[in-house]
């Protein structure tokens, strides 16, 4: 059987290329994750710099905190609304285009998020006042 040596060579070659493909997939996944984390970090730094700029401009920590809540809740509300609209579109079989879903759900979610941020700010402000009064801090 003179072919046995050649079959072993093909098996070895296939294993080497299989391992190389798996390694390349792992390296690609790590690179993509690093890029996503870097973009998330840059977006977070942008939010924080905007918050600090508003706080310094208005000379108020309260204005900076309100801006932080509005930005974070607005972005989160828009993203969650878009995801919910896509899920509802898929489950209910609606005939709504993707661009309409993204624009309407994103805008509605962002507006709802900003309103929720303002309500959260008022709740936190009231809670801090009550705590300050209770512990005689003011």
C-alpha positions in Angstrom: 0.0 0.0 0.0 2.1 2.9 -1.2 -0.7 5.4 -0.7 -0.7 5.3 3.1 2.2 7.7 3.4 0.5 10.2 1.1 -2.8 9.9 3.0 -1.0 10.7 6.3 0.7 13.7 4.7 -2.8 15.0 3.5 -4.2 14.4 7.0 -1.3 16.4 8.5 -1.7 19.2 6.0 -5.4 19.3 6.6 -4.8 19.5 10.4 -2.2 22.3 10.0 -4.6 24.4 7.8 -7.5 23.6 10.1 -5.6 24.9 13.1 -4.5 27.9 11.2 -8.1 28.7 10.3 -9.3 28.3 13.9 -6.4 30.5 15.0 -7.2 33.2 12.5 -10.9 33.1 13.6 -9.8 33.5 17.2 -7.4 36.4 16.4 -10.2 38.1 14.3 -12.7 37.8 17.1 -10.2 39.3 19.5 -9.4 42.1 17.1 -13.1 42.8 16.6 -13.8 42.8 20.3 -10.9 45.2 20.9 -12.3 47.5 18.2 -15.7 47.5 19.7 -14.3 48.1 23.2 -12.2 51.0 21.9 -15.2 52.6 20.2 -17.3 52.1 23.4 -14.5 53.7 25.4 -14.2 56.7 23.0 -18.0 57.2 23.1 -17.9 57.1 26.9 -15.1 59.6 27.0 -17.1 61.8 24.7 -20.1 61.7 27.0 -18.0 62.4 30.0 -16.2 65.3 28.4 -19.6 66.8 27.4 -20.8 66.4 30.9 -17.8 68.1 32.4 -18.0 70.9 29.8 -21.6 71.6 30.7 -20.9 71.4 34.4 -18.0 73.8 34.1 -19.8 76.2 31.8 -22.9 76.4 34.1 -20.7 76.2 37.2 -23.0 73.5 38.5 -22.5 69.9 39.3 -26.3 69.5 39.1 -26.3 70.6 35.5 -23.5 68.2 34.6 -25.4 65.3 36.3 -28.6 66.2 34.5 -26.7 66.3 31.2 -25.2 62.9 32.0 -28.6 61.4 32.7 -30.1 62.9 29.6 -27.3 61.7 27.3 -27.1 58.1 28.7 -30.9 57.6 29.0 -31.5 59.1 25.6 -29.0 56.9 23.9 -30.1 53.8 25.8 -33.8 54.5 25.2 -33.2 55.0 21.5 -31.2 51.7 21.2 -33.8 49.7 23.2 -36.7 51.2 21.3 -35.0 50.3 17.9 -34.4 46.7 19.2 -38.0 46.4 20.5 -39.4 47.8 17.2 -37.4 45.2 15.2 -38.6 42.4 17.4 -42.2 43.6 17.2 -41.9 43.9 13.5 -40.6 40.4 13.2 -43.0 38.8 15.6 -46.2 40.6 14.4 -45.3 40.5 10.7 -45.8 44.2 10.2 -44.8 45.6 6.8 -42.8 48.5 8.1 -39.5 49.3 6.4 -36.2 49.2 8.3 -35.5 52.9 7.8 -38.9 53.8 9.2 -38.4 51.6 12.2 -35.0 53.0 12.9 -36.0 56.6 12.6 -39.3 56.5 14.4 -38.3 54.1 17.2 -35.0 55.8 17.7 -36.5 59.2 18.0 -39.3 58.0 20.2 -37.0 56.1 22.4 -34.5 59.0 22.7 -37.3 61.4 23.7 -38.7 58.9 26.2 -35.2 58.4 27.5 -34.6 62.1 28.0 -38.0 62.4 29.8 -37.1 59.5 32.0 -33.8 61.1 32.7 -35.5 64.4 33.8 -37.8 62.4 36.1 -34.9 60.4 37.5 -33.0 63.7 38.1 -36.0 65.1 40.1 -36.3 61.9 42.1 -32.6 61.9 43.0 -32.7 65.6 43.8 -35.7 65.1 46.1 -34.1 62.1 47.8 -30.8 64.0 48.4 -32.8 66.9 49.9 -34.7 64.6 52.2 -31.5 62.9 53.3 -29.7 66.2 53.9 -32.7 67.4 56.0 -32.8 64.1 57.9 -29.2 64.1 58.8 -29.0 67.9 59.3 -26.5 68.5 56.5 -28.0 71.7 55.2 
